[in-house]
């Protein structure tokens, strides 16, 4: 059928370098389930895992994440990718709306846990 896929080099190069140095990739994790918002940009928190970095940092179900580390969050997928790319143990600054009131949260990015089959959750 001739299908092809490409990945931008700016995404691949740091991954390859990390694999060369350490032999594995550590992915960042907040422990929150996100969904897109249809009325404007951002990511709505639909669930927060108990005892997760998100829960410890004060993120709550219903919060709307509008910015991550000073950058606008346009979709839930983009937010998830950005957190996954963050170094575990680093600090993430989230601008959120909680009941239409803006707030800022500082959350320590966790290490994404492995599932029972050895893959990521």
NUMIRO-698040 format. One record per residue: residue number from 1; residue in one letter; x, y, z of N, C-alpha, C in turn. Coordinates in Angstrom, 2 decimals, m for minus. Layout:
N
+-----+-----+---------+---------+---------+---------+---------+---------+---------+---------+---------+
|   n | res |    n.px |    n.py |    n.pz |   ca.px |   ca.py |   ca.pz |    c.px |    c.py |    c.pz |
+-----+-----+---------+---------+---------+---------+---------+---------+---------+---------+---------+
| NUM |   A |       X |       Y |       Z |       X |       Y |       Z |       X |       Y |       Z |
...
+-----+-----+---------+---------+---------+---------+---------+---------+---------+---------+---------+
! end
This chain:
121
+-----+-----+---------+---------+---------+---------+---------+---------+---------+---------+---------+
|   n | res |    n.px |    n.py |    n.pz |   ca.px |   ca.py |   ca.pz |    c.px |    c.py |    c.pz |
+-----+-----+---------+---------+---------+---------+---------+---------+---------+---------+---------+
|   1 |   X |    0.82 |   m1.18 |    0.00 |    0.00 |    0.00 |    0.00 |    0.87 |    1.25 |    0.00 |
|   2 |   X |    2.09 |    1.18 |    0.47 |    2.99 |    2.32 |    0.38 |    2.80 |    3.38 |    1.44 |
|   3 |   X |    2.34 |    3.03 |    2.63 |    2.20 |    4.00 |    3.70 |    3.56 |    4.27 |    4.34 |
|   4 |   X |    3.78 |    5.50 |    4.71 |    5.01 |    5.85 |    5.40 |    4.72 |    6.82 |    6.53 |
|   5 |   X |    5.56 |    6.80 |    7.53 |    5.42 |    7.69 |    8.66 |    6.76 |    8.36 |    8.91 |
|   6 |   X |    6.72 |    9.55 |    9.43 |    7.96 |   10.25 |    9.76 |    7.86 |   10.85 |   11.15 |
|   7 |   X |    9.01 |   10.99 |   11.77 |    9.11 |   11.63 |   13.08 |   10.12 |   12.76 |   12.94 |
|   8 |   X |    9.77 |   13.96 |   13.35 |   10.70 |   15.08 |   13.24 |   12.02 |   14.79 |   13.96 |
|   9 |   X |   13.13 |   15.21 |   13.34 |   14.45 |   14.93 |   13.91 |   14.64 |   15.57 |   15.28 |
|  10 |   X |   13.99 |   16.72 |   15.54 |   14.16 |   17.35 |   16.85 |   13.55 |   16.52 |   17.97 |
|  11 |   X |   12.68 |   15.58 |   17.63 |   12.12 |   14.66 |   18.62 |   13.02 |   13.44 |   18.76 |
|  12 |   X |   13.53 |   12.94 |   17.64 |   14.30 |   11.70 |   17.63 |   15.71 |   11.87 |   18.20 |
|  13 |   X |   16.38 |   12.95 |   17.88 |   17.79 |   13.12 |   18.26 |   18.01 |   13.02 |   19.77 |
|  14 |   X |   17.23 |   13.73 |   20.62 |   17.48 |   13.58 |   22.06 |   17.17 |   12.17 |   22.57 |
|  15 |   X |   16.21 |   11.51 |   21.98 |   15.87 |   10.14 |   22.40 |   17.01 |    9.19 |   22.08 |
|  16 |   X |   17.54 |    9.29 |   20.87 |   18.65 |    8.43 |   20.47 |   19.87 |    8.69 |   21.35 |
|  17 |   X |   20.15 |    9.94 |   21.64 |   21.30 |   10.27 |   22.49 |   21.14 |    9.71 |   23.90 |
|  18 |   X |   19.93 |    9.82 |   24.45 |   19.67 |    9.27 |   25.79 |   19.82 |    7.75 |   25.78 |
|  19 |   X |   19.31 |    7.10 |   24.74 |   19.45 |    5.64 |   24.63 |   20.92 |    5.23 |   24.55 |
|  20 |   X |   21.71 |    6.00 |   23.84 |   23.14 |    5.69 |   23.75 |   23.82 |    5.81 |   25.11 |
|  21 |   X |   23.43 |    6.83 |   25.88 |   24.08 |    7.09 |   27.16 |   23.62 |    6.15 |   28.26 |
|  22 |   X |   22.30 |    5.89 |   28.32 |   21.76 |    5.14 |   29.47 |   21.16 |    3.78 |   29.11 |
|  23 |   X |   20.83 |    3.58 |   27.85 |   20.22 |    2.31 |   27.43 |   18.72 |    2.25 |   27.66 |
|  24 |   X |   18.13 |    3.31 |   28.19 |   16.68 |    3.34 |   28.40 |   16.19 |    4.80 |   28.42 |
|  25 |   X |   14.89 |    4.95 |   28.34 |   14.27 |    6.26 |   28.37 |   13.37 |    6.35 |   29.60 |
|  26 |   X |   13.60 |    7.36 |   30.43 |   12.70 |    7.63 |   31.56 |   11.68 |    8.65 |   31.10 |
|  27 |   X |   10.41 |    8.37 |   31.30 |    9.34 |    9.26 |   30.87 |    8.71 |    9.93 |   32.09 |
|  28 |   X |    8.37 |   11.21 |   31.92 |    7.71 |   11.95 |   32.98 |    6.26 |   11.52 |   33.13 |
|  29 |   X |    5.72 |   11.73 |   34.33 |    4.36 |   11.29 |   34.65 |    3.75 |   12.19 |   35.70 |
|  30 |   X |    2.49 |   12.57 |   35.50 |    1.76 |   13.33 |   36.51 |    0.73 |   12.49 |   37.24 |
|  31 |   X |    0.15 |   11.51 |   36.56 |   m0.89 |   10.70 |   37.19 |   m2.25 |   11.35 |   37.10 |
|  32 |   X |   m2.54 |   11.95 |   35.94 |   m3.84 |   12.57 |   35.72 |   m4.33 |   12.18 |   34.33 |
|  33 |   X |   m5.63 |   11.96 |   34.20 |   m6.24 |   11.70 |   32.91 |   m6.77 |   13.02 |   32.38 |
|  34 |   X |   m6.48 |   13.31 |   31.12 |   m6.84 |   14.59 |   30.52 |   m7.74 |   14.39 |   29.30 |
|  35 |   X |   m8.51 |   15.42 |   29.01 |   m9.37 |   15.42 |   27.83 |   m9.32 |   16.79 |   27.20 |
|  36 |   X |   m9.56 |   16.85 |   25.90 |   m9.59 |   18.14 |   25.20 |  m10.81 |   18.94 |   25.59 |
|  37 |   X |  m10.70 |   20.24 |   25.44 |  m11.81 |   21.16 |   25.69 |  m12.27 |   21.68 |   24.34 |
|  38 |   X |  m13.56 |   21.68 |   24.10 |  m14.06 |   22.07 |   22.79 |  m14.24 |   23.58 |   22.64 |
|  39 |   X |  m14.49 |   24.30 |   23.72 |  m14.78 |   25.73 |   23.61 |  m13.53 |   26.58 |   23.45 |
|  40 |   X |  m12.42 |   26.17 |   24.05 |  m11.17 |   26.91 |   23.93 |  m10.01 |   25.95 |   24.14 |
|  41 |   X |   m8.80 |   26.44 |   24.02 |   m7.61 |   25.59 |   24.18 |   m7.40 |   25.23 |   25.64 |
|  42 |   X |   m6.77 |   24.09 |   25.84 |   m6.47 |   23.63 |   27.17 |   m6.75 |   22.15 |   27.30 |
|  43 |   X |   m6.51 |   21.62 |   28.47 |   m6.75 |   20.22 |   28.77 |   m7.51 |   20.13 |   30.09 |
|  44 |   X |   m8.63 |   19.45 |   30.06 |   m9.45 |   19.29 |   31.27 |   m9.03 |   18.03 |   32.00 |
|  45 |   X |   m8.87 |   18.14 |   33.30 |   m8.51 |   17.01 |   34.15 |   m9.78 |   16.22 |   34.43 |
|  46 |   X |   m9.82 |   14.97 |   33.96 |  m11.00 |   14.14 |   34.18 |  m10.82 |   13.14 |   35.32 |
|  47 |   X |   m9.56 |   12.91 |   35.71 |   m9.28 |   12.00 |   36.82 |   m7.87 |   12.29 |   37.34 |
|  48 |   X |   m7.69 |   12.15 |   38.65 |   m6.37 |   12.29 |   39.27 |   m6.10 |   11.02 |   40.07 |
|  49 |   X |   m5.00 |   10.34 |   39.73 |   m4.64 |    9.12 |   40.44 |   m4.28 |    9.43 |   41.89 |
|  50 |   X |   m4.75 |    8.57 |   42.79 |   m4.44 |    8.73 |   44.20 |   m2.94 |    8.60 |   44.42 |
|  51 |   X |   m2.38 |    9.44 |   45.24 |   m0.96 |    9.43 |   45.61 |   m0.03 |    9.60 |   44.40 |
|  52 |   X |   m0.50 |   10.34 |   43.40 |    0.31 |   10.63 |   42.21 |    0.96 |   12.01 |   42.36 |
|  53 |   X |    1.92 |   12.34 |   41.51 |    2.48 |   13.69 |   41.53 |    1.39 |   14.76 |   41.37 |
|  54 |   X |    0.42 |   14.51 |   40.50 |   m0.67 |   15.47 |   40.29 |   m1.46 |   15.69 |   41.57 |
|  55 |   X |   m1.79 |   14.61 |   42.27 |   m2.55 |   14.71 |   43.52 |   m1.74 |   15.45 |   44.58 |
|  56 |   X |   m0.47 |   15.11 |   44.72 |    0.39 |   15.77 |   45.71 |    0.60 |   17.25 |   45.38 |
|  57 |   X |    0.55 |   17.59 |   44.09 |    0.74 |   18.98 |   43.68 |   m0.53 |   19.82 |   43.71 |
|  58 |   X |   m1.67 |   19.20 |   44.04 |   m2.91 |   19.95 |   44.19 |   m3.81 |   19.97 |   42.97 |
|  59 |   X |   m3.49 |   19.23 |   41.91 |   m4.35 |   19.18 |   40.74 |   m5.62 |   18.41 |   41.08 |
|  60 |   X |   m6.76 |   18.89 |   40.60 |   m8.05 |   18.26 |   40.93 |   m8.86 |   17.97 |   39.68 |
|  61 |   X |   m9.73 |   17.00 |   39.81 |  m10.68 |   16.69 |   38.73 |  m11.48 |   17.96 |   38.43 |
|  62 |   X |  m11.62 |   18.29 |   37.15 |  m12.36 |   19.47 |   36.74 |  m11.47 |   20.67 |   36.44 |
|  63 |   X |  m10.21 |   20.65 |   36.91 |   m9.28 |   21.74 |   36.59 |   m9.04 |   21.78 |   35.09 |
|  64 |   X |   m8.80 |   22.95 |   34.58 |   m8.45 |   23.12 |   33.17 |   m7.03 |   23.67 |   33.12 |
|  65 |   X |   m6.15 |   22.89 |   32.49 |   m4.74 |   23.29 |   32.37 |   m4.62 |   24.15 |   31.11 |
|  66 |   X |   m4.16 |   25.39 |   31.29 |   m4.02 |   26.32 |   30.17 |   m2.58 |   26.55 |   29.75 |
|  67 |   X |   m1.65 |   26.37 |   30.70 |   m0.23 |   26.56 |   30.38 |    0.63 |   25.57 |   31.16 |
|  68 |   X |    1.72 |   25.16 |   30.52 |    2.71 |   24.30 |   31.15 |    4.07 |   24.96 |   30.97 |
|  69 |   X |    4.69 |   25.32 |   32.08 |    6.01 |   25.97 |   32.06 |    6.04 |   27.19 |   31.13 |
|  70 |   X |    4.98 |   27.98 |   31.18 |    4.92 |   29.22 |   30.41 |    4.49 |   29.07 |   28.97 |
|  71 |   X |    4.22 |   27.84 |   28.54 |    3.77 |   27.59 |   27.16 |    2.29 |   27.22 |   27.17 |
|  72 |   X |    1.55 |   27.76 |   26.21 |    0.12 |   27.44 |   26.12 |   m0.09 |   25.96 |   25.86 |
|  73 |   X |   m1.11 |   25.41 |   26.49 |   m1.53 |   24.02 |   26.26 |   m2.72 |   24.09 |   25.32 |
|  74 |   X |   m2.58 |   23.48 |   24.15 |   m3.64 |   23.53 |   23.15 |   m4.52 |   22.29 |   23.15 |
|  75 |   X |   m3.93 |   21.13 |   23.47 |   m4.68 |   19.88 |   23.48 |   m4.18 |   19.00 |   24.62 |
|  76 |   X |   m5.01 |   18.04 |   25.01 |   m4.61 |   17.07 |   26.03 |   m3.41 |   16.26 |   25.54 |
|  77 |   X |   m3.43 |   15.89 |   24.29 |   m2.34 |   15.08 |   23.71 |   m1.00 |   15.82 |   23.79 |
|  78 |   X |   m1.01 |   17.11 |   23.47 |    0.21 |   17.90 |   23.54 |    0.71 |   17.99 |   24.98 |
|  79 |   X |   m0.20 |   18.15 |   25.91 |    0.16 |   18.22 |   27.33 |    0.81 |   16.90 |   27.78 |
|  80 |   X |    0.20 |   15.79 |   27.39 |    0.71 |   14.46 |   27.76 |    2.10 |   14.26 |   27.18 |
|  81 |   X |    2.30 |   14.65 |   25.93 |    3.62 |   14.52 |   25.30 |    4.67 |   15.36 |   26.02 |
|  82 |   X |    4.29 |   16.58 |   26.38 |    5.24 |   17.47 |   27.06 |    5.65 |   16.91 |   28.41 |
|  83 |   X |    4.71 |   16.38 |   29.16 |    5.03 |   15.79 |   30.46 |    5.86 |   14.53 |   30.29 |
|  84 |   X |    5.53 |   13.71 |   29.31 |    6.30 |   12.49 |   29.06 |    7.74 |   12.82 |   28.71 |
|  85 |   X |    7.95 |   13.95 |   28.03 |    9.30 |   14.36 |   27.63 |   10.07 |   15.03 |   28.77 |
|  86 |   X |    9.35 |   15.43 |   29.82 |   10.00 |   16.09 |   30.96 |   10.82 |   15.09 |   31.76 |
|  87 |   X |   11.89 |   15.57 |   32.34 |   12.74 |   14.71 |   33.16 |   12.07 |   14.43 |   34.50 |
|  88 |   X |   11.92 |   13.16 |   34.86 |   11.37 |   12.84 |   36.17 |   12.17 |   13.54 |   37.26 |
|  89 |   X |   11.47 |   14.13 |   38.22 |   12.09 |   14.88 |   39.29 |   12.15 |   16.37 |   39.02 |
|  90 |   X |   11.88 |   16.76 |   37.77 |   11.87 |   18.18 |   37.44 |   10.57 |   18.81 |   37.93 |
|  91 |   X |   10.54 |   20.11 |   37.90 |    9.38 |   20.87 |   38.38 |    8.55 |   21.30 |   37.16 |
|  92 |   X |    7.24 |   21.09 |   37.23 |    6.33 |   21.56 |   36.18 |    5.44 |   22.64 |   36.78 |
|  93 |   X |    5.39 |   23.79 |   36.13 |    4.52 |   24.87 |   36.57 |    3.29 |   24.88 |   35.68 |
|  94 |   X |    2.13 |   24.67 |   36.29 |    0.87 |   24.62 |   35.55 |    0.03 |   25.85 |   35.86 |
|  95 |   X |   m0.43 |   26.50 |   34.82 |   m1.46 |   27.54 |   34.97 |   m2.78 |   26.83 |   34.73 |
|  96 |   X |   m3.68 |   26.95 |   35.70 |   m4.96 |   26.26 |   35.59 |   m6.11 |   27.23 |   35.83 |
|  97 |   X |   m7.27 |   26.78 |   35.43 |   m8.52 |   27.43 |   35.81 |   m9.27 |   26.44 |   36.68 |
|  98 |   X |   m9.63 |   26.88 |   37.88 |  m10.42 |   26.06 |   38.79 |  m11.68 |   26.84 |   39.08 |
|  99 |   X |  m12.80 |   26.34 |   38.59 |  m14.08 |   27.06 |   38.73 |  m13.94 |   28.49 |   38.20 |
| 100 |   X |  m13.32 |   28.63 |   37.05 |  m13.08 |   29.88 |   36.33 |  m12.07 |   30.81 |   37.00 |
| 101 |   X |  m11.46 |   30.39 |   38.12 |  m10.48 |   31.21 |   38.81 |   m9.07 |   30.73 |   38.45 |
| 102 |   X |   m8.21 |   31.63 |   37.94 |   m6.86 |   31.22 |   37.59 |   m6.01 |   30.93 |   38.82 |
| 103 |   X |   m5.20 |   29.88 |   38.71 |   m4.27 |   29.50 |   39.77 |   m3.00 |   28.96 |   39.12 |
| 104 |   X |   m1.94 |   28.93 |   39.89 |   m0.69 |   28.34 |   39.44 |   m0.30 |   27.23 |   40.40 |
| 105 |   X |    0.05 |   26.08 |   39.85 |    0.49 |   24.94 |   40.66 |    1.91 |   24.56 |   40.25 |
| 106 |   X |    2.69 |   24.15 |   41.21 |    4.03 |   23.64 |   40.94 |    4.02 |   22.16 |   41.32 |
| 107 |   X |    4.32 |   21.30 |   40.34 |    4.22 |   19.86 |   40.55 |    5.54 |   19.20 |   40.18 |
| 108 |   X |    6.02 |   18.31 |   41.04 |    7.22 |   17.53 |   40.74 |    6.82 |   16.42 |   39.77 |
| 109 |   X |    7.45 |   16.39 |   38.61 |    7.17 |   15.35 |   37.62 |    7.69 |   14.03 |   38.14 |
| 110 |   X |    6.84 |   13.00 |   38.10 |    7.23 |   11.68 |   38.57 |    7.79 |   10.83 |   37.44 |
| 111 |   X |    8.29 |    9.67 |   37.79 |    8.75 |    8.67 |   36.83 |    7.58 |    7.81 |   36.43 |
| 112 |   X |    7.31 |    7.76 |   35.14 |    6.16 |    6.98 |   34.67 |    6.34 |    5.51 |   35.05 |
| 113 |   X |    5.36 |    4.96 |   35.79 |    5.49 |    3.56 |   36.24 |    5.30 |    2.58 |   35.09 |
| 114 |   X |    5.94 |    1.43 |   35.22 |    5.78 |    0.36 |   34.23 |    4.55 |   m0.46 |   34.58 |
| 115 |   X |    3.91 |   m0.98 |   33.54 |    2.77 |   m1.88 |   33.77 |    3.33 |   m3.28 |   34.05 |
| 116 |   X |    2.44 |   m4.21 |   34.35 |    2.87 |   m5.57 |   34.69 |    3.58 |   m6.26 |   33.53 |
| 117 |   X |    3.26 |   m5.86 |   32.28 |    3.89 |   m6.49 |   31.12 |    5.20 |   m5.81 |   30.73 |
| 118 |   X |    5.64 |   m4.82 |   31.54 |    6.90 |   m4.15 |   31.28 |    6.79 |   m2.90 |   30.45 |
| 119 |   X |    5.59 |   m2.61 |   29.95 |    5.37 |   m1.40 |   29.18 |    4.91 |   m0.28 |   30.07 |
| 120 |   X |    4.77 |    0.90 |   29.50 |    4.31 |    2.05 |   30.27 |    2.79 |    2.03 |   30.38 |
| 121 |   X |    2.29 |    2.57 |   31.49 |    0.84 |    2.75 |   31.67 |    0.36 |    3.78 |   30.69 |
+-----+-----+---------+---------+---------+---------+---------+---------+---------+---------+---------+
! end
